[in-house]
């Protein structure tokens, strides 16, 4: 499982957009987004840089969770 810190989400529409963007990345089996915590969890074989790019392309900031 890969965990990302996501910034810029302010509503459920934002978290749904991030979830859809992550699920569209090849190799992603499932994605879950926690709006309140600003985190996303992804299962699958997608490389983390592709996940971060998908979130950034959607208009949010993302980084590997520390």
Secondary structure as GFF3:
##gff-version 3
##sequence-region A 1 66
A	DSSP	beta_strand	2	7	.	.	.	ID=ss1
A	DSSP	alpha_helix	12	23	.	.	.	ID=ss2
A	DSSP	beta_strand	28	34	.	.	.	ID=ss3
A	DSSP	beta_strand	39	44	.	.	.	ID=ss4
A	DSSP	alpha_helix	48	57	.	.	.	ID=ss5
A	DSSP	beta_strand	61	64	.	.	.	ID=ss6
###
